[in-house]
Amino acid sequence: MGLNDYVRNENGEKKSSYDDKRMRDIGIEFFKQVKGINFTHGTEQSIDLIGVDDWNMGAEGENGGWHGNRWDSGQAYSHIKGIKTLNIQDRKWHYWNLQELSDKPKAKIWYGRYDLGYDKNWYFRLNAEEDQICLVSSSIILSNDENKRKFVLNKWVNFGDYAEDWICIPEEFVETYNKQPDGQWVLNGKYWGPTKEECIAMYLEEKNLKEAKQNARLKELKRTTR
């Protein structure tokens, strides 16, 4: 598997990182509704969404691993103690021409490349229920204000296979849209999905499942390397 052919996990099952048509479709509808921007699908290994009227504008999305309202979830505090953040992995930094701030392998493959839309590109993440979108503009990602953009380096999270570098955006600089019963995405609107208590229960169940699978994988690795 090449350096750029990373995978993601969904419900403990490895899936191609490019198998995200549903996420892209949601993003296209979302941006048209809330920002009046027309996007279309990017290619599998390019930025997820490309502007119809401005090809230099894009949006990079990701299926989030949290349930319910992100800011009530444990993931919000996963990177910086006491600060709720939305986090962007080093392998995505090249969309804002920031890849050379990381020495990680998946950032290095983009060294020397230049994204013409770096100052227009958006970043967004969906929750597991697909009823919340957290959105960050390029102006925040490119900000030199340490209150708006923070770096956490060499952080190993969510039972990943390696440590990564992260750009962390505090909650107050993230636009949070919640989907309403009528299908409209509303900035800081009421969240209608699972309660905080329900999300905690789901998180603990998934955490225990991941730990069990991780332990089984480690045992198998030890057995085969004897």
C-alpha positions in Angstrom: 0.0 0.0 0.0 1.4 3.4 -1.0 1.9 6.3 1.4 -1.1 8.1 0.0 -3.3 5.0 0.0 -4.4 5.3 3.6 -7.5 3.6 5.1 -10.1 4.5 7.6 -12.1 2.4 10.1 -15.9 2.3 10.2 -17.4 0.1 13.0 -14.1 -1.7 13.3 -14.0 -2.5 9.5 -11.3 -1.1 7.3 -12.6 0.8 4.3 -10.9 2.8 1.5 -10.4 6.4 2.5 -11.8 7.3 -0.9 -15.1 5.4 -0.4 -16.9 8.6 0.7 -19.5 9.4 -1.9 -22.3 9.8 0.6 -20.2 12.3 2.6 -19.5 14.3 -0.5 -23.2 14.3 -1.6 -24.1 15.7 1.9 -21.4 18.3 1.6 -22.6 19.4 -1.9 -26.2 19.9 -0.6 -24.9 21.6 2.6 -22.7 24.2 0.9 -25.4 25.1 -1.6 -27.9 25.6 1.2 -25.9 27.5 3.8 -23.2 29.3 1.7 -24.7 29.5 -1.7 -21.7 27.7 -3.2 -22.0 25.1 -5.9 -19.6 22.2 -5.6 -19.2 19.0 -7.5 -17.2 15.8 -6.7 -13.5 15.9 -6.8 -11.6 12.9 -8.1 -10.9 10.0 -5.7 -7.5 11.2 -4.7 -8.1 15.0 -4.9 -9.9 17.4 -2.6 -13.4 16.0 -1.9 -15.4 18.9 -3.5 -14.4 21.3 -6.3 -16.2 24.5 -7.0 -18.4 24.6 -10.1 -17.9 28.3 -10.7 -14.4 28.6 -9.3 -12.3 25.5 -9.8 -9.6 26.9 -7.4 -12.1 26.6 -4.5 -12.5 23.3 -2.8 -13.8 21.7 0.4 -12.2 18.7 2.2 -14.6 16.6 4.2 -14.4 13.8 6.6 -16.8 11.3 8.3 -16.3 12.0 12.0 -16.2 9.3 14.6 -18.2 11.0 17.3 -21.9 10.5 18.1 -24.3 13.4 18.7 -23.2 16.9 19.4 -19.5 17.1 19.0 -19.1 19.7 21.8 -20.8 17.3 24.3 -18.6 14.4 23.2 -15.4 13.1 24.6 -13.7 13.6 21.2 -13.9 17.4 21.7 -11.2 17.2 24.4 -9.2 14.5 22.6 -6.2 16.7 21.7 -5.8 19.5 24.1 -6.7 19.2 27.8 -9.5 21.6 28.8 -10.0 23.0 25.2 -12.7 21.7 22.9 -11.3 21.5 19.3 -11.9 20.2 15.8 -8.8 18.6 14.4 -7.1 18.3 11.0 -4.5 15.6 10.3 -1.2 16.5 8.7 -2.0 14.5 5.6 -4.6 17.1 4.7 -2.5 20.2 5.4 -1.4 20.5 1.7 -4.8 21.9 0.8 -3.7 25.0 2.6 0.0 24.8 1.6 0.9 24.0 5.2 2.4 20.5 4.5 6.0 21.6 5.1 5.1 22.4 8.8 5.0 18.6 9.4 7.7 16.0 9.0 5.3 13.1 8.9 5.5 10.8 5.8 2.0 11.6 4.5 2.7 15.3 4.7 6.2 14.9 3.1 4.7 13.4 -0.1 3.2 16.8 -0.8 6.4 18.8 -0.2 7.0 21.3 -3.0 3.5 21.2 -4.3 1.3 24.2 -4.4 -2.5 24.4 -4.1 -3.9 27.4 -6.0 -7.0 27.4 -3.8 -5.2 27.3 -0.5 -6.8 30.5 0.7 -10.3 29.5 -0.4 -10.5 25.8 0.7 -12.9 24.8 3.4 -12.7 21.9 5.9 -15.8 20.1 7.3 -16.6 17.0 9.3 -19.8 15.2 9.9 -20.8 13.3 13.0 -21.8 9.6 12.9 -25.5 10.4 12.6 -24.9 12.9 9.7 -27.0 15.5 11.4 -24.2 17.9 12.5 -21.5 19.5 10.3 -18.5 21.3 11.8 -17.0 23.8 9.3 -13.8 25.7 9.3 -12.8 28.4 6.8 -9.4 28.8 5.2 -8.9 32.1 7.0 -9.0 30.3 10.3 -6.8 27.4 9.2 -4.2 29.9 7.8 -4.4 32.3 10.8 -1.2 32.9 12.8 -3.3 33.8 15.8 -2.5 31.1 18.4 -6.0 31.5 19.9 -7.6 30.4 16.6 -5.1 27.8 15.4 -3.1 25.5 17.6 -0.7 22.7 16.7 -0.5 19.4 18.4 2.4 17.3 17.2 3.1 13.6 17.2 -0.3 12.7 18.7 -1.6 9.1 18.6 -5.4 9.0 18.7 -8.3 6.7 18.2 -6.3 3.4 18.1 -4.5 4.6 14.9 -1.5 2.8 13.5 0.8 5.7 13.9 1.1 9.2 15.5 0.1 12.2 13.5 0.5 16.0 13.6 -2.6 18.0 14.0 -4.0 21.5 13.5 -6.6 22.1 16.2 -9.3 24.7 15.9 -11.0 25.7 19.2 -14.8 25.5 19.3 -15.5 29.2 19.1 -13.8 29.4 15.7 -15.7 26.4 14.3 -19.0 27.0 12.6 -21.4 24.3 13.9 -24.5 23.5 11.9 -27.2 21.2 13.1 -29.8 19.7 10.8 -33.4 20.5 11.7 -36.5 18.3 11.3 -37.4 20.2 8.1 -34.0 19.4 6.6 -32.5 22.8 7.0 -28.9 23.2 8.3 -28.9 25.9 11.0 -25.8 27.6 12.5 -25.8 26.9 16.2 -29.3 25.5 15.9 -30.9 23.1 18.3 -29.4 19.6 18.1 -32.1 17.0 17.6 -30.0 13.8 17.7 -28.9 11.5 20.5 -28.6 12.9 24.0 -25.3 13.3 25.7 -26.0 10.2 27.9 -26.9 8.1 24.9 -23.7 9.2 23.1 -21.6 8.3 26.2 -23.1 4.8 26.2 -22.4 4.4 22.4 -18.8 5.8 22.9 -18.0 3.3 25.7 -19.4 0.4 23.7 -17.3 1.3 20.6 -14.3 1.9 22.8 -14.5 -1.5 24.4 -14.9 -3.1 21.0 -11.9 -1.3 19.6 -9.8 -2.2 22.6 -10.8 -5.9 22.3 -9.9 -5.9 18.6 -6.6 -4.1 19.3 -5.7 -6.6 22.0 -6.6 -9.5 19.7 -4.4 -8.0 16.9 -1.5 -7.6 19.3 -1.8 -11.2 20.5 -1.8 -12.4 17.0 1.2 -10.3 16.1 3.1 -11.7 19.1 2.1 -15.3 18.1 3.3 -14.9 14.5 6.6 -13.3 15.4 7.8 -15.9 17.9 
